[in-house]
Protein backbone atom coordinates (compact mmCIF):
# COMPACT_ATOMS: atom_id res chain seq x y z
CA UNK A 1 0.00 0.00 0.00
CA UNK A 2 1.29 3.45 -0.94
CA UNK A 3 0.97 6.05 1.81
CA UNK A 4 -0.07 9.50 0.62
CA UNK A 5 0.63 12.86 2.27
CA UNK A 6 -2.55 12.70 4.38
CA UNK A 7 -1.67 9.29 5.86
CA UNK A 8 1.90 10.34 6.63
CA UNK A 9 0.73 13.61 8.16
CA UNK A 10 -1.91 11.90 10.29
CA UNK A 11 0.52 9.19 11.44
CA UNK A 12 3.17 11.72 12.41
CA UNK A 13 0.92 12.98 15.19
CA UNK A 14 1.42 9.62 16.90
CA UNK A 15 5.18 10.11 16.40
CA UNK A 16 4.74 13.57 17.96
CA UNK A 17 2.75 12.91 21.13
CA UNK A 18 4.11 9.45 21.94
CA UNK A 19 7.18 11.28 23.25
CA UNK A 20 4.97 12.47 26.11
CA UNK A 21 3.82 8.96 27.03
CA UNK A 22 7.38 7.56 27.00
CA UNK A 23 9.66 10.31 28.34
CA UNK A 24 7.14 11.99 30.66
CA UNK A 25 4.40 9.59 31.76
CA UNK A 26 6.25 6.27 31.82
CA UNK A 27 9.82 7.47 32.14
CA UNK A 28 11.05 10.50 34.01
CA UNK A 29 8.11 12.32 35.59
CA UNK A 30 7.22 9.68 38.25
CA UNK A 31 10.89 9.35 39.27
CA UNK A 32 11.63 13.08 39.17
CA UNK A 33 8.42 13.97 40.99
CA UNK A 34 9.40 11.67 43.86
CA UNK A 35 13.10 12.60 44.05
CA UNK A 36 13.13 16.31 43.09
CA UNK A 37 9.76 18.04 43.32
CA UNK A 38 8.25 16.10 46.22
CA UNK A 39 9.73 14.91 49.50
CA UNK A 40 12.11 12.02 48.64
CA UNK A 41 11.77 10.70 52.18
CA UNK A 42 7.98 10.36 51.90
CA UNK A 43 7.48 7.90 49.03
CA UNK A 44 3.92 7.07 50.14
CA UNK A 45 2.81 10.70 49.90
CA UNK A 46 4.38 11.28 46.47
CA UNK A 47 2.92 8.03 45.13
CA UNK A 48 -0.53 9.02 46.39
CA UNK A 49 -0.33 12.50 44.83
CA UNK A 50 0.89 11.11 41.51
CA UNK A 51 -1.88 8.52 41.48
CA UNK A 52 -4.51 11.14 42.24
CA UNK A 53 -3.13 13.40 39.51
CA UNK A 54 -3.33 10.66 36.90
CA UNK A 55 -6.81 9.69 38.06
CA UNK A 56 -8.07 13.30 37.98
CA UNK A 57 -6.79 13.87 34.43
CA UNK A 58 -8.35 10.60 33.25
CA UNK A 59 -11.71 11.34 34.87
CA UNK A 60 -11.86 14.84 33.35
CA UNK A 61 -11.11 13.57 29.85
CA UNK A 62 -13.39 10.55 30.21
CA UNK A 63 -16.29 12.72 31.32
CA UNK A 64 -15.83 15.22 28.50
CA UNK A 65 -14.84 12.85 25.68
CA UNK A 66 -18.25 11.88 24.22
CA UNK A 67 -19.59 15.43 24.59
CA UNK A 68 -16.57 17.06 22.95
CA UNK A 69 -16.70 14.44 20.22
CA UNK A 70 -20.33 15.31 19.49
CA UNK A 71 -19.46 19.02 19.25
CA UNK A 72 -16.58 18.29 16.91
CA UNK A 73 -18.82 16.17 14.67
CA UNK A 74 -21.64 18.70 14.26
CA UNK A 75 -19.28 21.66 13.96
CA UNK A 76 -16.72 19.82 11.76
CA UNK A 77 -14.12 20.88 14.33
CA UNK A 78 -12.00 17.78 14.96
CA UNK A 79 -8.80 19.51 13.85
CA UNK A 80 -9.59 22.62 15.87
CA UNK A 81 -10.12 20.59 19.05
CA UNK A 82 -6.99 18.56 18.35
CA UNK A 83 -5.02 21.82 18.03
CA UNK A 84 -6.42 23.18 21.32
CA UNK A 85 -5.63 20.07 23.34
CA UNK A 86 -2.24 19.54 21.70
CA UNK A 87 -1.26 23.16 22.35
CA UNK A 88 -2.25 22.84 26.00
CA UNK A 89 -0.15 19.66 26.31
CA UNK A 90 2.83 21.15 24.50
CA UNK A 91 2.97 24.35 26.57
CA UNK A 92 2.46 22.70 29.95
CA UNK A 93 4.96 19.91 29.23
CA UNK A 94 7.57 22.47 28.23
CA UNK A 95 6.61 24.50 31.29
CA UNK A 96 7.89 21.72 33.58
CA UNK A 97 11.38 22.99 32.70
CA UNK A 98 10.75 26.10 34.81
CA UNK A 99 9.45 24.38 37.97
CA UNK A 100 11.89 24.65 40.85
CA UNK A 101 12.93 21.96 43.31
CA UNK A 102 10.33 21.26 46.00
CA UNK A 103 7.49 22.95 44.10
CA UNK A 104 5.44 19.79 43.79
CA UNK A 105 2.12 21.64 43.56
CA UNK A 106 3.08 23.47 40.34
CA UNK A 107 4.71 20.36 38.90
CA UNK A 108 1.53 18.32 39.46
CA UNK A 109 -0.70 21.12 38.14
CA UNK A 110 1.25 21.32 34.88
CA UNK A 111 1.42 17.54 34.60
CA UNK A 112 -2.37 17.19 34.95
CA UNK A 113 -2.94 19.82 32.25
CA UNK A 114 -0.36 18.18 29.99
CA UNK A 115 -1.98 14.76 30.47
CA UNK A 116 -5.41 16.20 29.65
CA UNK A 117 -3.90 17.73 26.51
CA UNK A 118 -2.33 14.41 25.54
CA UNK A 119 -5.44 12.29 26.11
CA UNK A 120 -7.88 14.88 24.78
CA UNK A 121 -5.97 15.34 21.55
CA UNK A 122 -6.04 11.59 20.94
CA UNK A 123 -9.85 11.62 20.79
CA UNK A 124 -9.81 13.80 17.69
CA UNK A 125 -6.72 12.17 16.24
CA UNK A 126 -8.50 8.80 16.36
CA UNK A 127 -11.69 10.35 14.97
CA UNK A 128 -9.81 11.50 11.84
CA UNK A 129 -8.78 7.91 11.00
CA UNK A 130 -11.90 7.09 8.92
CA UNK A 131 -11.41 10.22 6.80
CA UNK A 132 -7.92 9.24 5.62
CA UNK A 133 -8.53 5.52 5.12
CA UNK A 134 -11.00 3.09 3.61
CA UNK A 135 -12.47 -0.13 4.94
CA UNK A 136 -9.69 -2.03 3.14
CA UNK A 137 -6.82 0.19 4.31
CA UNK A 138 -7.93 1.14 7.84
CA UNK A 139 -6.03 -1.71 9.56
CA UNK A 140 -2.81 -0.81 7.73
CA UNK A 141 -3.14 2.92 8.37
CA UNK A 142 -3.97 2.46 12.05
CA UNK A 143 -1.03 0.06 12.49
CA UNK A 144 1.31 2.45 10.69
CA UNK A 145 0.30 5.27 13.04
CA UNK A 146 1.00 3.17 16.12
CA UNK A 147 4.28 1.93 14.65
CA UNK A 148 5.51 5.48 14.02
CA UNK A 149 4.41 6.38 17.53
CA UNK A 150 6.49 3.61 19.05
CA UNK A 151 9.62 4.49 17.09
CA UNK A 152 9.19 8.26 17.56
CA UNK A 153 8.47 8.04 21.26
CA UNK A 154 11.23 5.49 21.73
CA UNK A 155 13.78 7.52 19.77
CA UNK A 156 13.35 10.69 21.81
CA UNK A 157 13.22 8.67 25.03
CA UNK A 158 16.53 7.03 24.10
CA UNK A 159 18.08 10.46 23.54
CA UNK A 160 16.67 11.69 26.85
CA UNK A 161 18.00 8.63 28.68
CA UNK A 162 21.46 9.29 27.24
CA UNK A 163 21.16 12.93 28.34
CA UNK A 164 20.35 11.75 31.86
CA UNK A 165 23.02 9.06 32.08
CA UNK A 166 25.78 11.05 30.34
CA UNK A 167 24.96 14.76 30.71
CA UNK A 168 28.55 15.78 29.89
CA UNK A 169 28.12 14.40 26.37
CA UNK A 170 25.55 17.13 25.75
CA UNK A 171 27.26 19.90 27.68
CA UNK A 172 24.71 19.63 30.51
CA UNK A 173 25.83 20.36 34.05
CA UNK A 174 24.01 17.57 35.94
CA UNK A 175 21.38 14.79 35.62
CA UNK A 176 18.64 16.97 37.18
CA UNK A 177 19.05 19.62 34.50
CA UNK A 178 19.11 16.87 31.86
CA UNK A 179 15.71 15.59 32.99
CA UNK A 180 14.22 19.08 33.01
CA UNK A 181 15.61 19.65 29.51
CA UNK A 182 14.04 16.35 28.44
CA UNK A 183 10.60 17.74 29.35
CA UNK A 184 11.34 20.80 27.22
CA UNK A 185 12.48 18.59 24.35
CA UNK A 186 9.17 16.69 24.46
CA UNK A 187 7.24 19.96 24.12
CA UNK A 188 9.34 21.01 21.10
CA UNK A 189 9.14 17.54 19.50
CA UNK A 190 5.37 17.36 20.05
CA UNK A 191 4.86 20.84 18.57
CA UNK A 192 6.97 20.36 15.44
CA UNK A 193 5.45 17.03 14.43
CA UNK A 194 1.87 18.20 15.10
CA UNK A 195 2.10 20.68 12.21
CA UNK A 196 1.63 18.10 9.40
CA UNK A 197 -1.77 16.87 10.62
CA UNK A 198 -2.98 20.46 10.94
CA UNK A 199 -1.70 21.48 7.51
CA UNK A 200 -2.17 18.44 5.28
CA UNK A 201 -5.11 16.39 6.61
CA UNK A 202 -8.51 17.44 5.29
CA UNK A 203 -11.48 17.08 7.62
CA UNK A 204 -14.73 16.07 5.90
CA UNK A 205 -17.61 18.46 6.53
CA UNK A 206 -20.62 17.17 8.40
CA UNK A 207 -23.69 16.82 6.18
CA UNK A 208 -25.61 19.12 8.53
CA UNK A 209 -22.73 21.26 9.74
CA UNK A 210 -23.66 24.10 12.09
CA UNK A 211 -21.61 26.91 13.68
CA UNK A 212 -19.48 25.82 16.63
CA UNK A 213 -21.45 27.80 19.23
CA UNK A 214 -24.65 26.09 18.10
CA UNK A 215 -22.89 22.73 18.00
CA UNK A 216 -22.12 23.18 21.71
CA UNK A 217 -25.83 23.14 22.58
CA UNK A 218 -26.79 20.65 19.88
CA UNK A 219 -24.18 18.21 21.22
CA UNK A 220 -26.29 17.55 24.32
CA UNK A 221 -29.19 16.51 22.10
CA UNK A 222 -26.95 14.37 19.88
CA UNK A 223 -25.28 12.71 22.85
CA UNK A 224 -28.58 11.84 24.48
CA UNK A 225 -29.86 10.47 21.18
CA UNK A 226 -26.76 8.31 20.74
CA UNK A 227 -27.06 6.90 24.25
CA UNK A 228 -30.63 5.85 23.40
CA UNK A 229 -29.95 4.62 19.86
CA UNK A 230 -26.83 2.67 20.83
CA UNK A 231 -29.24 0.01 22.09
CA UNK A 232 -29.89 -0.78 18.43
CA UNK A 233 -26.12 -0.95 17.74
CA UNK A 234 -25.76 -4.17 19.70
CA UNK A 235 -22.49 -5.27 18.12
CA UNK A 236 -20.90 -1.86 18.69
CA UNK A 237 -21.96 -1.88 22.32
CA UNK A 238 -20.75 -5.47 22.77
CA UNK A 239 -17.37 -4.61 21.29
CA UNK A 240 -17.02 -1.59 23.60
CA UNK A 241 -17.72 -3.81 26.62
CA UNK A 242 -15.19 -6.39 25.45
CA UNK A 243 -12.64 -3.64 24.75
CA UNK A 244 -13.11 -2.15 28.20
CA UNK A 245 -12.33 -5.49 29.85
CA UNK A 246 -9.27 -6.52 27.86
CA UNK A 247 -7.77 -3.03 27.59
CA UNK A 248 -8.21 -2.76 31.37
CA UNK A 249 -6.02 -5.84 31.65
CA UNK A 250 -3.50 -4.41 29.18
CA UNK A 251 -3.25 -1.08 31.00
CA UNK A 252 -2.94 -2.79 34.37
CA UNK A 253 -0.05 -4.95 33.15
CA UNK A 254 1.69 -1.98 31.51
CA UNK A 255 1.41 0.20 34.60
CA UNK A 256 2.15 -2.47 37.18
CA UNK A 257 5.02 -4.23 35.36
CA UNK A 258 7.57 -1.56 36.24
CA UNK A 259 6.27 -1.40 39.80
CA UNK A 260 6.54 -5.18 40.08
CA UNK A 261 10.12 -5.03 38.76
CA UNK A 262 10.95 -2.32 41.27
CA UNK A 263 9.48 -4.40 44.11
CA UNK A 264 11.71 -7.29 43.07
CA UNK A 265 14.74 -5.04 43.44
CA UNK A 266 15.51 -4.38 39.76
CA UNK A 267 17.50 -1.17 39.26
CA UNK A 268 16.42 1.96 37.38
CA UNK A 269 18.63 1.07 34.39
CA UNK A 270 16.88 -2.31 34.11
CA UNK A 271 13.43 -0.72 34.19
CA UNK A 272 14.38 1.93 31.59
CA UNK A 273 15.96 -0.71 29.34
CA UNK A 274 12.75 -2.76 29.51
CA UNK A 275 10.69 0.30 28.55
CA UNK A 276 12.96 0.95 25.56
CA UNK A 277 12.72 -2.71 24.54
CA UNK A 278 8.93 -2.48 24.42
CA UNK A 279 9.08 0.66 22.24
CA UNK A 280 11.55 -0.65 19.67
CA UNK A 281 10.11 -4.17 19.48
CA UNK A 282 6.58 -2.80 19.13
CA UNK A 283 7.58 -0.73 16.07
CA UNK A 284 8.19 -3.62 13.63
CA UNK A 285 5.76 -5.86 15.51
CA UNK A 286 2.83 -3.49 14.89
CA UNK A 287 3.53 -3.55 11.14
CA UNK A 288 4.08 -7.30 11.08
CA UNK A 289 0.93 -7.89 13.10
CA UNK A 290 -1.09 -5.92 10.55
CA UNK A 291 0.15 -8.32 7.86
CA UNK A 292 -0.78 -11.22 10.14
CA UNK A 293 -4.29 -9.76 10.59
CA UNK A 294 -4.73 -9.49 6.82
CA UNK A 295 -4.20 -13.26 6.61
CA UNK A 296 -6.45 -14.45 9.42
CA UNK A 297 -8.86 -11.54 10.00
CA UNK A 298 -8.74 -8.53 12.32
CA UNK A 299 -10.92 -9.95 15.08
CA UNK A 300 -9.00 -13.23 15.25
CA UNK A 301 -5.72 -11.32 15.34
CA UNK A 302 -6.97 -9.26 18.28
CA UNK A 303 -8.00 -12.40 20.12
CA UNK A 304 -4.54 -13.91 19.61
CA UNK A 305 -2.95 -10.70 20.91
CA UNK A 306 -5.18 -10.89 23.99
CA UNK A 307 -3.95 -14.46 24.39
CA UNK A 308 -0.36 -13.21 24.18
CA UNK A 309 -1.02 -10.78 27.02
CA UNK A 310 -2.66 -13.57 29.01
CA UNK A 311 0.49 -15.68 28.61
CA UNK A 312 2.65 -12.73 29.68
CA UNK A 313 0.44 -12.27 32.76
CA UNK A 314 0.70 -15.96 33.65
CA UNK A 315 4.49 -15.98 33.24
CA UNK A 316 4.77 -12.75 35.21
CA UNK A 317 3.58 -14.52 38.32
CA UNK A 318 6.78 -16.59 38.26
CA UNK A 319 9.22 -13.75 37.48
CA UNK A 320 12.28 -13.77 39.77
CA UNK A 321 15.21 -12.16 37.93
CA UNK A 322 16.08 -9.55 35.29
CA UNK A 323 16.22 -12.04 32.41
CA UNK A 324 12.57 -12.91 33.04
CA UNK A 325 11.69 -9.19 33.15
CA UNK A 326 13.37 -8.56 29.80
CA UNK A 327 11.62 -11.59 28.33
CA UNK A 328 8.22 -10.28 29.42
CA UNK A 329 9.04 -6.85 27.99
CA UNK A 330 9.83 -8.48 24.64
CA UNK A 331 6.61 -10.51 24.72
CA UNK A 332 4.51 -7.44 25.50
CA UNK A 333 6.24 -5.50 22.72
CA UNK A 334 5.26 -8.20 20.21
CA UNK A 335 1.54 -7.85 20.91
CA UNK A 336 0.98 -4.36 22.31
CA UNK A 337 1.09 -2.33 19.09
CA UNK A 338 -0.98 -4.81 17.12
CA UNK A 339 -3.64 -5.06 19.81
CA UNK A 340 -4.03 -1.29 20.14
CA UNK A 341 -3.92 -0.55 16.41
CA UNK A 342 -6.33 -3.28 15.35
CA UNK A 343 -8.78 -2.50 18.16
CA UNK A 344 -8.97 1.10 16.88
CA UNK A 345 -9.41 0.09 13.24
CA UNK A 346 -11.96 -2.63 14.05
CA UNK A 347 -14.02 -0.15 16.04
CA UNK A 348 -13.93 2.33 13.14
CA UNK A 349 -15.92 -0.22 11.11
CA UNK A 350 -18.71 -0.13 13.70
CA UNK A 351 -19.17 3.67 13.70
CA UNK A 352 -22.08 5.43 11.94
CA UNK A 353 -21.00 7.92 9.27
CA UNK A 354 -20.73 11.48 10.59
CA UNK A 355 -20.45 10.41 14.25
CA UNK A 356 -16.75 9.54 14.34
CA UNK A 357 -15.84 12.10 17.01
CA UNK A 358 -18.72 11.16 19.26
CA UNK A 359 -18.16 7.41 19.03
CA UNK A 360 -14.42 7.68 19.43
CA UNK A 361 -15.25 9.83 22.43
CA UNK A 362 -16.98 6.80 23.96
CA UNK A 363 -14.08 4.58 22.86
CA UNK A 364 -11.53 6.85 24.52
CA UNK A 365 -13.76 7.27 27.57
CA UNK A 366 -13.61 3.53 28.18
CA UNK A 367 -9.87 3.62 27.58
CA UNK A 368 -9.50 6.29 30.28
CA UNK A 369 -11.67 4.36 32.73
CA UNK A 370 -9.55 1.28 31.99
CA UNK A 371 -7.15 0.11 34.66
CA UNK A 372 -9.91 0.62 37.21
CA UNK A 373 -11.14 -2.95 37.68
CA UNK A 374 -7.67 -4.46 37.27
CA UNK A 375 -5.80 -2.62 40.03
CA UNK A 376 -8.71 -3.00 42.46
CA UNK A 377 -8.99 -6.72 41.76
CA UNK A 378 -5.23 -7.12 41.91
CA UNK A 379 -5.05 -5.31 45.24
CA UNK A 380 -7.99 -7.19 46.75
CA UNK A 381 -6.67 -10.63 45.72
CA UNK A 382 -3.21 -9.72 47.01
CA UNK A 383 -4.73 -8.61 50.32
CA UNK A 384 -6.87 -11.73 50.75
CA UNK A 385 -4.21 -14.23 49.68
CA UNK A 386 -1.29 -12.24 51.10
CA UNK A 387 0.49 -13.09 47.86
CA UNK A 388 1.30 -10.40 45.25
CA UNK A 389 1.82 -13.03 42.56
CA UNK A 390 -1.77 -14.23 42.96
CA UNK A 391 -2.86 -10.62 42.51
CA UNK A 392 -1.11 -10.53 39.14
CA UNK A 393 -2.59 -13.92 38.23
CA UNK A 394 -6.12 -12.55 38.81
CA UNK A 395 -5.73 -10.18 35.82
CA UNK A 396 -6.16 -13.24 33.59
CA UNK A 397 -9.90 -12.99 34.28
CA UNK A 398 -10.07 -9.68 32.39
CA UNK A 399 -8.41 -11.15 29.31
CA UNK A 400 -10.62 -14.24 29.39
CA UNK A 401 -13.84 -12.21 29.79
CA UNK A 402 -12.81 -9.67 27.14
CA UNK A 403 -11.88 -12.34 24.62
CA UNK A 404 -15.11 -14.23 25.25
CA UNK A 405 -17.28 -11.14 24.63
CA UNK A 406 -15.25 -10.23 21.54
CA UNK A 407 -15.94 -13.70 20.13
CA UNK A 408 -19.65 -12.82 20.23
CA UNK A 409 -19.21 -9.69 18.10
CA UNK A 410 -20.57 -10.28 14.58
CA UNK A 411 -18.61 -7.77 12.50
CA UNK A 412 -20.76 -8.11 9.39
CA UNK A 413 -23.96 -7.47 11.33
CA UNK A 414 -22.32 -4.63 13.27
CA UNK A 415 -21.14 -2.89 10.11
CA UNK A 416 -24.63 -3.12 8.58
CA UNK A 417 -26.20 -1.67 11.73
CA UNK A 418 -23.72 1.20 11.78
CA UNK A 419 -24.30 1.96 8.11
CA UNK A 420 -28.09 1.97 8.56
CA UNK A 421 -27.80 4.14 11.67
CA UNK A 422 -25.61 6.65 9.83
CA UNK A 423 -28.27 7.20 7.18
CA UNK A 424 -30.96 8.17 9.71
Secondary structure, 3 states (H helix, E strand, C coil): CCCCHHHHHHHHHHHHHHHHHHHHHHHHHHHHHHHHHCCCCCHHHHHHHHHHHHHHHHHHHHHHHHHHHHHHHHCCCHHHHHHHHHHHHHHHHHHHHHCCCCCHHHHHHHHHHHHHHHHHHHHHHHHCHHHHCCCCCHHHHHHHHHHHHHHHHHHHHHHHHHHHHCHHHHCCCCHHHHHHHHHHHHHHHHHHCCHHHHHHCCCCCCCCCCCHHHHHHHHHHHHHHHHHHHHHCHHHHHHHHHHHHHHHHHHHHHHHHHHHHHHCCCCHHHHHHHHHHHHHHHHHHHHHHHHHHHHHCHHHHHHHHHHHHHHHHHHHCCCCCHHHHHHHHHHHHHHHHHHHHHHHHHHHCCCCCCCHHHHHHHHHHHHHHCCCHHHHHHHHHHHHHCCHHHHHHCCHHHHHHHHHHHHCCCHHHHHHHHHHHHCC
